[in-house]
C-alpha cells in the first residue's frame, strides 16, 4: 500500500489522482485513487522497484519493499491544479512498460455491472465477448481476431484460466473480487510460461493487506438473474492479514424471447468461496497463499412443455466442481536488487453433463511450480531473471464415444534480460526451453519500447508460443448439434509466431488529457487444431493444420476528455483471419472483419456517474449449409449489428446504487437454432451463432464499502 502526493508552495501535501504505478519490465500496474492511494502486489519475488509516473511530473523509482510507501512527485512544468485532478482515463496504456499494457482500473470495471470477468470488457475495444452456441449459454473472448484460447489468462501472475476452464473460467472470477486488469497484446514474458500467443490478461485480485474490511454487492436483472458478493478482510498485525471472498449467483427464470422453444440462457446455480492469506517473516521473507472452491450447475435446452407430439425434450446440463490452491513467496537478501521467488498452484477439476442423448465428462489435475531468481548486471539498468518451471498437467475428456486428452509432465527453464534506462528506451529479451513429448521446444520472445518524443512511444514485440488443446472444453458448440464429429488424425500441440508494433501518442486538447494509439499484429500458425464445418452440414471434421492459418489485426483507439470529467473513447478494429479448410484458404467463420466501439463516461460532482457504450459488429462468414434441405439452410453472411449498453451510478458515502441496461436496442439473432422443432433429427444445429442471443435486459444493484 502507498500514497502519491505533491507538495505545494506552503509545504502542504496534495494527493495525485490517477498516477501510474507499475513494476518495470512487467505488465503489473495500477493507478492511484481519489485519495492518491494505490495497492499493488509484486508479480514475483524478483520485483523490488516500482515506477511512479504522471504527465507533467518527473518519474520516480522507489523500493517496493515495505507495507507503507510514500512518494512525493515533483513537477516538470507549472500546471494549474484543476487540470491535474480527476482527469486520468479509466483505462490507459502505460508509457514506461516495454510491453503494450492497457490497465483497466476499478473505475473502468464499474462502468458496467461486471458480475464476472467475462462481462468486464463490454466498454473495452481490445477484448471481444460473444456466445459460443445457442444452447449452453457459454461465452468466449477474442483478442487480435482469434479465440481467447490463445490468450494466457492469469490471476496475480499465476496461470489459472486454462485447460478445462479455458472457456467458463472467466465466469468463475466475480467482478467485485477484481482490483485491476492488465491487458497485453502479443506474446508475454517467458517467465510466465509458453502458452501466451496473442496476449496476456492478468487479473489482480484484491489483497488481504489492502482490501476493504467489508464489501457487499447485490445485483438483479429482468431475466431473473441474481447475485450476491461478500468480502471480509482482517489485518491481525503488520505481518499477517487475511481475506475471505464469497459469491453466489443464479437464474431460475430462463426465458425464450425468440420463441424457438429453447431457453435463451440456461438456468444456473453458482457458488464460489476463496480465502487468501498474506504474511511476512522478518525483513526478508514474505508470501501469500490461498484456496478457492467453485460449484457451477447449468441446465439449458428446451423448456418444459415444448416437446413436439409428446416427444422427449432436448436438454443440456453441465455440472462443475473445481478446487484451486496457490502459494507465492519471496526471499529478499540484503541487496535490494536480488531476490528469489517461488510460485506454486494446484487444480482439481471435475465436470460432467449431457447434451440431448449424449453424455460428457471431463477431469483435470494440474500442478504448477515456478522458481525465479533476479539480479543485475553491473548496474540496475541491466537486470536478468532466470528460473525453472515444472508443469504436471493431466486432462481427459469423453463425449459420447470420443476420447480426448493428454498427460503432460513438462520441465522447463528460462532466461530473461532487461535493459531499461527508465527514460526513453527499454528492451526485454527472453528465451525458454521446455521438454515436451521427448523433445525440447524453444520459446524466444522480444519486447522493445522507444520513446521517440516526449509524449510519443513506439513498441515492438515478437515471439513464439504453443499450447495443448482441450477439444470439447474449448469448443462446447460442437456438442450441441446433430453433426457427427470426425477426428481425422492424432491432434498435435498448437504453435504460432506473433509479431506486432504499437504507437501511442499522449497530448492535450484544451488542457485536458488525450491519447491516440495505433497497433498492428500478425499471428502465423505453425500448427493449429482446425474444426471444419464447411465440408458438410452434417459433419464437423477435426484435424491438424494442412496449409496456412494467420490473423492480421489492426486497431486504432482515441481517448479524450470532451469537457472536464466527460471522457470519450473511440475505437476501430480490422481483423483479417484466414485458415486452410479442405485445401482451400478461407476467411475464418464467425470472425468479423470490422468492429467499432464508442464509449462515453461522465461524472458529476462526487455523486453521479453516467456511462454509455455502443458496439458495432460487422458482417461475418457463416459455414455453408447448402448440403441441407432448403428449409434448413441459412445465409452464408451475417448482417452487421449494433449493441447498446448504459449505466447510471449514484454514490453516497459508503453506498453505491446503480441501474443499467444491456442490448438496449433489443437486437437478437433470429433462428439461431437450425431445426429447433426436431432437436433429435439429423439437421439440428445450435452451433452457428454470430450475434446476441438475449434481448433487452435491465438490471439494478447496490454496493456497500467499509474501509
Secondary structure as a PSIPRED ss2 file (coil, helix, strand):
# PSIPRED VFORMAT (PSIPRED V4.0)

   1 X C   1.000  0.000  0.000
   2 X E   0.000  0.000  1.000
   3 X E   0.000  0.000  1.000
   4 X E   0.000  0.000  1.000
   5 X E   0.000  0.000  1.000
   6 X E   0.000  0.000  1.000
   7 X E   0.000  0.000  1.000
   8 X C   1.000  0.000  0.000
   9 X C   1.000  0.000  0.000
  10 X C   1.000  0.000  0.000
  11 X C   1.000  0.000  0.000
  12 X C   1.000  0.000  0.000
  13 X E   0.000  0.000  1.000
  14 X E   0.000  0.000  1.000
  15 X E   0.000  0.000  1.000
  16 X C   1.000  0.000  0.000
  17 X C   1.000  0.000  0.000
  18 X C   1.000  0.000  0.000
  19 X C   1.000  0.000  0.000
  20 X E   0.000  0.000  1.000
  21 X E   0.000  0.000  1.000
  22 X E   0.000  0.000  1.000
  23 X C   1.000  0.000  0.000
  24 X C   1.000  0.000  0.000
  25 X C   1.000  0.000  0.000
  26 X C   1.000  0.000  0.000
  27 X C   1.000  0.000  0.000
  28 X C   1.000  0.000  0.000
  29 X E   0.000  0.000  1.000
  30 X E   0.000  0.000  1.000
  31 X E   0.000  0.000  1.000
  32 X C   1.000  0.000  0.000
  33 X C   1.000  0.000  0.000
  34 X C   1.000  0.000  0.000
  35 X C   1.000  0.000  0.000
  36 X C   1.000  0.000  0.000
  37 X E   0.000  0.000  1.000
  38 X E   0.000  0.000  1.000
  39 X C   1.000  0.000  0.000
  40 X C   1.000  0.000  0.000
  41 X C   1.000  0.000  0.000
  42 X C   1.000  0.000  0.000
  43 X C   1.000  0.000  0.000
  44 X C   1.000  0.000  0.000
  45 X C   1.000  0.000  0.000
  46 X C   1.000  0.000  0.000
  47 X C   1.000  0.000  0.000
  48 X C   1.000  0.000  0.000
  49 X E   0.000  0.000  1.000
  50 X E   0.000  0.000  1.000
  51 X E   0.000  0.000  1.000
  52 X E   0.000  0.000  1.000
  53 X E   0.000  0.000  1.000
  54 X C   1.000  0.000  0.000
  55 X C   1.000  0.000  0.000
  56 X C   1.000  0.000  0.000
  57 X E   0.000  0.000  1.000
  58 X C   1.000  0.000  0.000
  59 X C   1.000  0.000  0.000
  60 X E   0.000  0.000  1.000
  61 X E   0.000  0.000  1.000
  62 X E   0.000  0.000  1.000
  63 X E   0.000  0.000  1.000
  64 X C   1.000  0.000  0.000
  65 X C   1.000  0.000  0.000
  66 X C   1.000  0.000  0.000
  67 X C   1.000  0.000  0.000
  68 X C   1.000  0.000  0.000
  69 X E   0.000  0.000  1.000
  70 X E   0.000  0.000  1.000
  71 X E   0.000  0.000  1.000
  72 X E   0.000  0.000  1.000
  73 X E   0.000  0.000  1.000
  74 X C   1.000  0.000  0.000
  75 X E   0.000  0.000  1.000
  76 X C   1.000  0.000  0.000
  77 X C   1.000  0.000  0.000
  78 X C   1.000  0.000  0.000
  79 X C   1.000  0.000  0.000
  80 X C   1.000  0.000  0.000
  81 X H   0.000  1.000  0.000
  82 X H   0.000  1.000  0.000
  83 X H   0.000  1.000  0.000
  84 X H   0.000  1.000  0.000
  85 X C   1.000  0.000  0.000
  86 X C   1.000  0.000  0.000
  87 X C   1.000  0.000  0.000
  88 X C   1.000  0.000  0.000
  89 X C   1.000  0.000  0.000
  90 X C   1.000  0.000  0.000
  91 X E   0.000  0.000  1.000
  92 X E   0.000  0.000  1.000
  93 X E   0.000  0.000  1.000
  94 X C   1.000  0.000  0.000
  95 X C   1.000  0.000  0.000
  96 X C   1.000  0.000  0.000
  97 X C   1.000  0.000  0.000
  98 X C   1.000  0.000  0.000
  99 X C   1.000  0.000  0.000
 100 X C   1.000  0.000  0.000
 101 X E   0.000  0.000  1.000
 102 X E   0.000  0.000  1.000
 103 X E   0.000  0.000  1.000
 104 X E   0.000  0.000  1.000
 105 X C   1.000  0.000  0.000
 106 X H   0.000  1.000  0.000
 107 X H   0.000  1.000  0.000
 108 X H   0.000  1.000  0.000
 109 X H   0.000  1.000  0.000
 110 X C   1.000  0.000  0.000
 111 X C   1.000  0.000  0.000
 112 X C   1.000  0.000  0.000
 113 X C   1.000  0.000  0.000
 114 X C   1.000  0.000  0.000
 115 X C   1.000  0.000  0.000
 116 X E   0.000  0.000  1.000
 117 X H   0.000  1.000  0.000
 118 X H   0.000  1.000  0.000
 119 X H   0.000  1.000  0.000
 120 X C   1.000  0.000  0.000
 121 X C   1.000  0.000  0.000
 122 X C   1.000  0.000  0.000
 123 X C   1.000  0.000  0.000
 124 X C   1.000  0.000  0.000
 125 X C   1.000  0.000  0.000
 126 X C   1.000  0.000  0.000
 127 X C   1.000  0.000  0.000
 128 X E   0.000  0.000  1.000
 129 X E   0.000  0.000  1.000
 130 X E   0.000  0.000  1.000
 131 X E   0.000  0.000  1.000
 132 X C   1.000  0.000  0.000
 133 X C   1.000  0.000  0.000
 134 X C   1.000  0.000  0.000
 135 X C   1.000  0.000  0.000
 136 X C   1.000  0.000  0.000
 137 X C   1.000  0.000  0.000
 138 X C   1.000  0.000  0.000
 139 X E   0.000  0.000  1.000
 140 X E   0.000  0.000  1.000
 141 X E   0.000  0.000  1.000
 142 X E   0.000  0.000  1.000
 143 X E   0.000  0.000  1.000
 144 X C   1.000  0.000  0.000
 145 X C   1.000  0.000  0.000
 146 X E   0.000  0.000  1.000
 147 X E   0.000  0.000  1.000
 148 X H   0.000  1.000  0.000
 149 X H   0.000  1.000  0.000
 150 X H   0.000  1.000  0.000
 151 X E   0.000  0.000  1.000
 152 X E   0.000  0.000  1.000
 153 X E   0.000  0.000  1.000
 154 X E   0.000  0.000  1.000
 155 X E   0.000  0.000  1.000
 156 X C   1.000  0.000  0.000
 157 X C   1.000  0.000  0.000
 158 X E   0.000  0.000  1.000
 159 X E   0.000  0.000  1.000
 160 X E   0.000  0.000  1.000
 161 X E   0.000  0.000  1.000
 162 X C   1.000  0.000  0.000
 163 X H   0.000  1.000  0.000
 164 X H   0.000  1.000  0.000
 165 X H   0.000  1.000  0.000
 166 X C   1.000  0.000  0.000
 167 X C   1.000  0.000  0.000
 168 X H   0.000  1.000  0.000
 169 X H   0.000  1.000  0.000
 170 X H   0.000  1.000  0.000
 171 X H   0.000  1.000  0.000
 172 X H   0.000  1.000  0.000
 173 X C   1.000  0.000  0.000
 174 X E   0.000  0.000  1.000
 175 X H   0.000  1.000  0.000
 176 X H   0.000  1.000  0.000
 177 X H   0.000  1.000  0.000
 178 X E   0.000  0.000  1.000
 179 X E   0.000  0.000  1.000
 180 X E   0.000  0.000  1.000
 181 X E   0.000  0.000  1.000
 182 X E   0.000  0.000  1.000
 183 X E   0.000  0.000  1.000
 184 X E   0.000  0.000  1.000
 185 X E   0.000  0.000  1.000
 186 X C   1.000  0.000  0.000
 187 X C   1.000  0.000  0.000
 188 X C   1.000  0.000  0.000
 189 X C   1.000  0.000  0.000
 190 X H   0.000  1.000  0.000
 191 X H   0.000  1.000  0.000
 192 X H   0.000  1.000  0.000
 193 X C   1.000  0.000  0.000
 194 X C   1.000  0.000  0.000
 195 X C   1.000  0.000  0.000
 196 X C   1.000  0.000  0.000
 197 X C   1.000  0.000  0.000
 198 X C   1.000  0.000  0.000
 199 X E   0.000  0.000  1.000
 200 X E   0.000  0.000  1.000
 201 X E   0.000  0.000  1.000
 202 X E   0.000  0.000  1.000
 203 X E   0.000  0.000  1.000
 204 X E   0.000  0.000  1.000
 205 X E   0.000  0.000  1.000
 206 X C   1.000  0.000  0.000
 207 X C   1.000  0.000  0.000
 208 X C   1.000  0.000  0.000
 209 X C   1.000  0.000  0.000
 210 X C   1.000  0.000  0.000
 211 X C   1.000  0.000  0.000
 212 X C   1.000  0.000  0.000
 213 X C   1.000  0.000  0.000
 214 X E   0.000  0.000  1.000
 215 X E   0.000  0.000  1.000
 216 X E   0.000  0.000  1.000
 217 X E   0.000  0.000  1.000
 218 X E   0.000  0.000  1.000
 219 X E   0.000  0.000  1.000
 220 X E   0.000  0.000  1.000
 221 X E   0.000  0.000  1.000
 222 X C   1.000  0.000  0.000
 223 X C   1.000  0.000  0.000
 224 X C   1.000  0.000  0.000
 225 X E   0.000  0.000  1.000
 226 X E   0.000  0.000  1.000
 227 X E   0.000  0.000  1.000
 228 X E   0.000  0.000  1.000
 229 X E   0.000  0.000  1.000
 230 X E   0.000  0.000  1.000
 231 X E   0.000  0.000  1.000
 232 X E   0.000  0.000  1.000
 233 X E   0.000  0.000  1.000
 234 X E   0.000  0.000  1.000
 235 X E   0.000  0.000  1.000
 236 X E   0.000  0.000  1.000
 237 X E   0.000  0.000  1.000
 238 X C   1.000  0.000  0.000
 239 X C   1.000  0.000  0.000
 240 X E   0.000  0.000  1.000
 241 X E   0.000  0.000  1.000
 242 X E   0.000  0.000  1.000
 243 X E   0.000  0.000  1.000
 244 X E   0.000  0.000  1.000
 245 X E   0.000  0.000  1.000
 246 X E   0.000  0.000  1.000
 247 X E   0.000  0.000  1.000
 248 X E   0.000  0.000  1.000
 249 X E   0.000  0.000  1.000
 250 X E   0.000  0.000  1.000
 251 X E   0.000  0.000  1.000
 252 X C   1.000  0.000  0.000
 253 X C   1.000  0.000  0.000
 254 X C   1.000  0.000  0.000
 255 X C   1.000  0.000  0.000
 256 X C   1.000  0.000  0.000
 257 X C   1.000  0.000  0.000
 258 X C   1.000  0.000  0.000
 259 X C   1.000  0.000  0.000
 260 X C   1.000  0.000  0.000
 261 X C   1.000  0.000  0.000
 262 X E   0.000  0.000  1.000
 263 X C   1.000  0.000  0.000
 264 X C   1.000  0.000  0.000
 265 X C   1.000  0.000  0.000
 266 X C   1.000  0.000  0.000
 267 X E   0.000  0.000  1.000
 268 X E   0.000  0.000  1.000
 269 X E   0.000  0.000  1.000
 270 X E   0.000  0.000  1.000
 271 X E   0.000  0.000  1.000
 272 X E   0.000  0.000  1.000
 273 X E   0.000  0.000  1.000
 274 X E   0.000  0.000  1.000
 275 X E   0.000  0.000  1.000
 276 X E   0.000  0.000  1.000
 277 X E   0.000  0.000  1.000
 278 X E   0.000  0.000  1.000
 279 X E   0.000  0.000  1.000
 280 X E   0.000  0.000  1.000
 281 X E   0.000  0.000  1.000
 282 X C   1.000  0.000  0.000
 283 X C   1.000  0.000  0.000
 284 X C   1.000  0.000  0.000
 285 X E   0.000  0.000  1.000
 286 X E   0.000  0.000  1.000
 287 X E   0.000  0.000  1.000
 288 X E   0.000  0.000  1.000
 289 X E   0.000  0.000  1.000
 290 X E   0.000  0.000  1.000
 291 X E   0.000  0.000  1.000
 292 X E   0.000  0.000  1.000
 293 X E   0.000  0.000  1.000
 294 X E   0.000  0.000  1.000
 295 X E   0.000  0.000  1.000
 296 X E   0.000  0.000  1.000
 297 X E   0.000  0.000  1.000
 298 X E   0.000  0.000  1.000
 299 X E   0.000  0.000  1.000
 300 X E   0.000  0.000  1.000
 301 X E   0.000  0.000  1.000
 302 X E   0.000  0.000  1.000
 303 X C   1.000  0.000  0.000
 304 X C   1.000  0.000  0.000
 305 X C   1.000  0.000  0.000
 306 X C   1.000  0.000  0.000
 307 X C   1.000  0.000  0.000
 308 X H   0.000  1.000  0.000
 309 X H   0.000  1.000  0.000
 310 X H   0.000  1.000  0.000
 311 X C   1.000  0.000  0.000
 312 X C   1.000  0.000  0.000
 313 X C   1.000  0.000  0.000
 314 X C   1.000  0.000  0.000
 315 X E   0.000  0.000  1.000
 316 X E   0.000  0.000  1.000
 317 X E   0.000  0.000  1.000
 318 X E   0.000  0.000  1.000
 319 X E   0.000  0.000  1.000
 320 X E   0.000  0.000  1.000
 321 X E   0.000  0.000  1.000
 322 X E   0.000  0.000  1.000
 323 X E   0.000  0.000  1.000
 324 X E   0.000  0.000  1.000
 325 X E   0.000  0.000  1.000
 326 X E   0.000  0.000  1.000
 327 X E   0.000  0.000  1.000
 328 X E   0.000  0.000  1.000
 329 X E   0.000  0.000  1.000
 330 X E   0.000  0.000  1.000
 331 X E   0.000  0.000  1.000
 332 X C   1.000  0.000  0.000
 333 X C   1.000  0.000  0.000
 334 X C   1.000  0.000  0.000
 335 X C   1.000  0.000  0.000
 336 X C   1.000  0.000  0.000
 337 X C   1.000  0.000  0.000
 338 X C   1.000  0.000  0.000
 339 X E   0.000  0.000  1.000
 340 X E   0.000  0.000  1.000
 341 X E   0.000  0.000  1.000
 342 X E   0.000  0.000  1.000
 343 X E   0.000  0.000  1.000
 344 X E   0.000  0.000  1.000
 345 X E   0.000  0.000  1.000
 346 X E   0.000  0.000  1.000
 347 X E   0.000  0.000  1.000
 348 X E   0.000  0.000  1.000
 349 X E   0.000  0.000  1.000
 350 X E   0.000  0.000  1.000
 351 X E   0.000  0.000  1.000
 352 X E   0.000  0.000  1.000
 353 X E   0.000  0.000  1.000
 354 X E   0.000  0.000  1.000
 355 X E   0.000  0.000  1.000
 356 X C   1.000  0.000  0.000
 357 X C   1.000  0.000  0.000
 358 X E   0.000  0.000  1.000
 359 X E   0.000  0.000  1.000
 360 X E   0.000  0.000  1.000
 361 X E   0.000  0.000  1.000
 362 X E   0.000  0.000  1.000
 363 X E   0.000  0.000  1.000
 364 X E   0.000  0.000  1.000
 365 X E   0.000  0.000  1.000
 366 X E   0.000  0.000  1.000
 367 X E   0.000  0.000  1.000
 368 X E   0.000  0.000  1.000
 369 X E   0.000  0.000  1.000
 370 X E   0.000  0.000  1.000
 371 X E   0.000  0.000  1.000
 372 X E   0.000  0.000  1.000
 373 X E   0.000  0.000  1.000
 374 X E   0.000  0.000  1.000
 375 X E   0.000  0.000  1.000
 376 X E   0.000  0.000  1.000
 377 X C   1.000  0.000  0.000
 378 X C   1.000  0.000  0.000
 379 X C   1.000  0.000  0.000
 380 X C   1.000  0.000  0.000
 381 X C   1.000  0.000  0.000
 382 X E   0.000  0.000  1.000
 383 X E   0.000  0.000  1.000
 384 X E   0.000  0.000  1.000
 385 X E   0.000  0.000  1.000
 386 X E   0.000  0.000  1.000
 387 X E   0.000  0.000  1.000
 388 X E   0.000  0.000  1.000
 389 X E   0.000  0.000  1.000
 390 X E   0.000  0.000  1.000
 391 X E   0.000  0.000  1.000
 392 X E   0.000  0.000  1.000
 393 X E   0.000  0.000  1.000
 394 X E   0.000  0.000  1.000
 395 X E   0.000  0.000  1.000
 396 X E   0.000  0.000  1.000
 397 X E   0.000  0.000  1.000
 398 X E   0.000  0.000  1.000
 399 X E   0.000  0.000  1.000
 400 X C   1.000  0.000  0.000
 401 X C   1.000  0.000  0.000
 402 X E   0.000  0.000  1.000
 403 X E   0.000  0.000  1.000
 404 X E   0.000  0.000  1.000
 405 X E   0.000  0.000  1.000
 406 X E   0.000  0.000  1.000
 407 X E   0.000  0.000  1.000
 408 X E   0.000  0.000  1.000
 409 X E   0.000  0.000  1.000
 410 X E   0.000  0.000  1.000
 411 X E   0.000  0.000  1.000
 412 X E   0.000  0.000  1.000
 413 X E   0.000  0.000  1.000
 414 X E   0.000  0.000  1.000
 415 X E   0.000  0.000  1.000
 416 X E   0.000  0.000  1.000
 417 X E   0.000  0.000  1.000
 418 X E   0.000  0.000  1.000
 419 X E   0.000  0.000  1.000
 420 X E   0.000  0.000  1.000
 421 X C   1.000  0.000  0.000
 422 X C   1.000  0.000  0.000
 423 X C   1.000  0.000  0.000
 424 X C   1.000  0.000  0.000
 425 X E   0.000  0.000  1.000
 426 X E   0.000  0.000  1.000
 427 X E   0.000  0.000  1.000
 428 X E   0.000  0.000  1.000
 429 X E   0.000  0.000  1.000
 430 X E   0.000  0.000  1.000
 431 X E   0.000  0.000  1.000
 432 X E   0.000  0.000  1.000
 433 X E   0.000  0.000  1.000
 434 X E   0.000  0.000  1.000
 435 X E   0.000  0.000  1.000
 436 X E   0.000  0.000  1.000
 437 X C   1.000  0.000  0.000
 438 X C   1.000  0.000  0.000
 439 X E   0.000  0.000  1.000
 440 X E   0.000  0.000  1.000
 441 X E   0.000  0.000  1.000
 442 X E   0.000  0.000  1.000
 443 X E   0.000  0.000  1.000
 444 X E   0.000  0.000  1.000
 445 X E   0.000  0.000  1.000
 446 X E   0.000  0.000  1.000
 447 X E   0.000  0.000  1.000
 448 X E   0.000  0.000  1.000
 449 X E   0.000  0.000  1.000
 450 X E   0.000  0.000  1.000
 451 X E   0.000  0.000  1.000
 452 X E   0.000  0.000  1.000
 453 X E   0.000  0.000  1.000
 454 X C   1.000  0.000  0.000
 455 X C   1.000  0.000  0.000
 456 X E   0.000  0.000  1.000
 457 X E   0.000  0.000  1.000
 458 X E   0.000  0.000  1.000
 459 X E   0.000  0.000  1.000
 460 X E   0.000  0.000  1.000
 461 X E   0.000  0.000  1.000
 462 X E   0.000  0.000  1.000
 463 X E   0.000  0.000  1.000
 464 X E   0.000  0.000  1.000
 465 X E   0.000  0.000  1.000
 466 X E   0.000  0.000  1.000
 467 X E   0.000  0.000  1.000
 468 X C   1.000  0.000  0.000
 469 X C   1.000  0.000  0.000
 470 X C   1.000  0.000  0.000
 471 X H   0.000  1.000  0.000
 472 X H   0.000  1.000  0.000
 473 X H   0.000  1.000  0.000
 474 X H   0.000  1.000  0.000
 475 X C   1.000  0.000  0.000
 476 X H   0.000  1.000  0.000
 477 X H   0.000  1.000  0.000
 478 X H   0.000  1.000  0.000
 479 X H   0.000  1.000  0.000
 480 X C   1.000  0.000  0.000
 481 X E   0.000  0.000  1.000
 482 X C   1.000  0.000  0.000
 483 X C   1.000  0.000  0.000
 484 X E   0.000  0.000  1.000
 485 X E   0.000  0.000  1.000
 486 X E   0.000  0.000  1.000
 487 X E   0.000  0.000  1.000
 488 X C   1.000  0.000  0.000
 489 X C   1.000  0.000  0.000
 490 X C   1.000  0.000  0.000
 491 X C   1.000  0.000  0.000
 492 X C   1.000  0.000  0.000
 493 X C   1.000  0.000  0.000
 494 X E   0.000  0.000  1.000
 495 X E   0.000  0.000  1.000
 496 X E   0.000  0.000  1.000
 497 X E   0.000  0.000  1.000
 498 X E   0.000  0.000  1.000
 499 X E   0.000  0.000  1.000
 500 X E   0.000  0.000  1.000
 501 X E   0.000  0.000  1.000
 502 X E   0.000  0.000  1.000
 503 X E   0.000  0.000  1.000
 504 X E   0.000  0.000  1.000
 505 X E   0.000  0.000  1.000
 506 X E   0.000  0.000  1.000
 507 X E   0.000  0.000  1.000
 508 X E   0.000  0.000  1.000
 509 X E   0.000  0.000  1.000
 510 X C   1.000  0.000  0.000
 511 X C   1.000  0.000  0.000
 512 X E   0.000  0.000  1.000
 513 X E   0.000  0.000  1.000
 514 X E   0.000  0.000  1.000
 515 X E   0.000  0.000  1.000
 516 X E   0.000  0.000  1.000
 517 X E   0.000  0.000  1.000
 518 X E   0.000  0.000  1.000
 519 X E   0.000  0.000  1.000
 520 X E   0.000  0.000  1.000
 521 X E   0.000  0.000  1.000
 522 X E   0.000  0.000  1.000
 523 X E   0.000  0.000  1.000
 524 X E   0.000  0.000  1.000
 525 X E   0.000  0.000  1.000
 526 X E   0.000  0.000  1.000
 527 X E   0.000  0.000  1.000
 528 X C   1.000  0.000  0.000
 529 X E   0.000  0.000  1.000
 530 X E   0.000  0.000  1.000
 531 X E   0.000  0.000  1.000
 532 X E   0.000  0.000  1.000
 533 X C   1.000  0.000  0.000
 534 X C   1.000  0.000  0.000
 535 X C   1.000  0.000  0.000
 536 X C   1.000  0.000  0.000
 537 X C   1.000  0.000  0.000
 538 X C   1.000  0.000  0.000
 539 X E   0.000  0.000  1.000
 540 X E   0.000  0.000  1.000
 541 X E   0.000  0.000  1.000
 542 X E   0.000  0.000  1.000
 543 X E   0.000  0.000  1.000
 544 X E   0.000  0.000  1.000
 545 X C   1.000  0.000  0.000
 546 X C   1.000  0.000  0.000
 547 X C   1.000  0.000  0.000
 548 X C   1.000  0.000  0.000
 549 X E   0.000  0.000  1.000
 550 X E   0.000  0.000  1.000
 551 X E   0.000  0.000  1.000
 552 X E   0.000  0.000  1.000
 553 X E   0.000  0.000  1.000
 554 X E   0.000  0.000  1.000
 555 X E   0.000  0.000  1.000
 556 X E   0.000  0.000  1.000
 557 X E   0.000  0.000  1.000
 558 X E   0.000  0.000  1.000
 559 X E   0.000  0.000  1.000
 560 X E   0.000  0.000  1.000
 561 X E   0.000  0.000  1.000
 562 X E   0.000  0.000  1.000
 563 X E   0.000  0.000  1.000
 564 X C   1.000  0.000  0.000
 565 X C   1.000  0.000  0.000
 566 X E   0.000  0.000  1.000
 567 X E   0.000  0.000  1.000
 568 X E   0.000  0.000  1.000
 569 X E   0.000  0.000  1.000
 570 X E   0.000  0.000  1.000
 571 X E   0.000  0.000  1.000
 572 X E   0.000  0.000  1.000
 573 X E   0.000  0.000  1.000
 574 X E   0.000  0.000  1.000
 575 X E   0.000  0.000  1.000
 576 X E   0.000  0.000  1.000
 577 X E   0.000  0.000  1.000
 578 X E   0.000  0.000  1.000
 579 X E   0.000  0.000  1.000
 580 X E   0.000  0.000  1.000
 581 X E   0.000  0.000  1.000
 582 X C   1.000  0.000  0.000
 583 X C   1.000  0.000  0.000
 584 X E   0.000  0.000  1.000
 585 X E   0.000  0.000  1.000
 586 X E   0.000  0.000  1.000
 587 X E   0.000  0.000  1.000
 588 X C   1.000  0.000  0.000
 589 X C   1.000  0.000  0.000
 590 X C   1.000  0.000  0.000
 591 X C   1.000  0.000  0.000
 592 X C   1.000  0.000  0.000
 593 X C   1.000  0.000  0.000
 594 X E   0.000  0.000  1.000
 595 X E   0.000  0.000  1.000
 596 X E   0.000  0.000  1.000
 597 X E   0.000  0.000  1.000
 598 X E   0.000  0.000  1.000
 599 X E   0.000  0.000  1.000
 600 X E   0.000  0.000  1.000
 601 X E   0.000  0.000  1.000
 602 X E   0.000  0.000  1.000
 603 X E   0.000  0.000  1.000
 604 X E   0.000  0.000  1.000
 605 X C   1.000  0.000  0.000
 606 X C   1.000  0.000  0.000
 607 X C   1.000  0.000  0.000
 608 X E   0.000  0.000  1.000
 609 X E   0.000  0.000  1.000
 610 X E   0.000  0.000  1.000
 611 X E   0.000  0.000  1.000
 612 X E   0.000  0.000  1.000
 613 X E   0.000  0.000  1.000
 614 X E   0.000  0.000  1.000
 615 X E   0.000  0.000  1.000
 616 X E   0.000  0.000  1.000
 617 X E   0.000  0.000  1.000
 618 X C   1.000  0.000  0.000
 619 X C   1.000  0.000  0.000
 620 X C   1.000  0.000  0.000
 621 X E   0.000  0.000  1.000
 622 X C   1.000  0.000  0.000
 623 X C   1.000  0.000  0.000
 624 X C   1.000  0.000  0.000
 625 X C   1.000  0.000  0.000
 626 X C   1.000  0.000  0.000
 627 X C   1.000  0.000  0.000
 628 X C   1.000  0.000  0.000
 629 X C   1.000  0.000  0.000
 630 X H   0.000  1.000  0.000
 631 X H   0.000  1.000  0.000
 632 X H   0.000  1.000  0.000
 633 X C   1.000  0.000  0.000
 634 X C   1.000  0.000  0.000
 635 X C   1.000  0.000  0.000
 636 X C   1.000  0.000  0.000
 637 X E   0.000  0.000  1.000
 638 X C   1.000  0.000  0.000
 639 X C   1.000  0.000  0.000
 640 X C   1.000  0.000  0.000
 641 X E   0.000  0.000  1.000
 642 X E   0.000  0.000  1.000
 643 X E   0.000  0.000  1.000
 644 X E   0.000  0.000  1.000
 645 X E   0.000  0.000  1.000
 646 X E   0.000  0.000  1.000
 647 X E   0.000  0.000  1.000
 648 X E   0.000  0.000  1.000
 649 X E   0.000  0.000  1.000
 650 X E   0.000  0.000  1.000
 651 X E   0.000  0.000  1.000
 652 X E   0.000  0.000  1.000
 653 X C   1.000  0.000  0.000
 654 X C   1.000  0.000  0.000
 655 X E   0.000  0.000  1.000
 656 X E   0.000  0.000  1.000
 657 X E   0.000  0.000  1.000
 658 X E   0.000  0.000  1.000
 659 X E   0.000  0.000  1.000
 660 X E   0.000  0.000  1.000
 661 X E   0.000  0.000  1.000
 662 X E   0.000  0.000  1.000
 663 X C   1.000  0.000  0.000
 664 X C   1.000  0.000  0.000
 665 X C   1.000  0.000  0.000
 666 X C   1.000  0.000  0.000
 667 X C   1.000  0.000  0.000
 668 X C   1.000  0.000  0.000
 669 X C   1.000  0.000  0.000
 670 X C   1.000  0.000  0.000
 671 X C   1.000  0.000  0.000
 672 X C   1.000  0.000  0.000
 673 X C   1.000  0.000  0.000
 674 X E   0.000  0.000  1.000
 675 X C   1.000  0.000  0.000
 676 X H   0.000  1.000  0.000
 677 X H   0.000  1.000  0.000
 678 X H   0.000  1.000  0.000
 679 X C   1.000  0.000  0.000
 680 X C   1.000  0.000  0.000
 681 X C   1.000  0.000  0.000
 682 X C   1.000  0.000  0.000
 683 X C   1.000  0.000  0.000
 684 X C   1.000  0.000  0.000
 685 X E   0.000  0.000  1.000
 686 X C   1.000  0.000  0.000
 687 X C   1.000  0.000  0.000
 688 X C   1.000  0.000  0.000
 689 X C   1.000  0.000  0.000
 690 X C   1.000  0.000  0.000
 691 X C   1.000  0.000  0.000
 692 X C   1.000  0.000  0.000
 693 X C   1.000  0.000  0.000
 694 X C   1.000  0.000  0.000
 695 X C   1.000  0.000  0.000
 696 X C   1.000  0.000  0.000
 697 X E   0.000  0.000  1.000
 698 X E   0.000  0.000  1.000
 699 X E   0.000  0.000  1.000
 700 X E   0.000  0.000  1.000
 701 X E   0.000  0.000  1.000
 702 X E   0.000  0.000  1.000
 703 X E   0.000  0.000  1.000
 704 X E   0.000  0.000  1.000
 705 X E   0.000  0.000  1.000
 706 X E   0.000  0.000  1.000
 707 X C   1.000  0.000  0.000
